[in-house]
Amino acid sequence: MSETLTEFDLADVLDSEEAISEYLSQVLADGDNDELLRAIGYIAKARGMAQLARDSGLGRESLYKALRVGSHPQFDTVLKVLKALNIDLKAVSHSTAH
């Protein structure tokens, strides 16, 4: 008897602002650049790449290239994408415990 596996797409579970915020916060906390690009890509897919292209002023092909793991997009490109996704980055000071 063989089992049938269901394909999992993370974009499918990023269905609320809270889910997106929690996911992106965890990825940012981990500090991995490639994972951050992957996460933004999943969020972009969940929200719709065509709409994101319109809202960010970037072409769809440019978005796919910028969000590809291993790419090195300029920071202003990442900020444009996040702004179009209605996501703000916030700096939080970490207190040092002695």
Helices and strands as residue ranges (DSSP letters): G 10-12, H 17-30, H 33-47, H 49-56, H 60-66, H 75-84
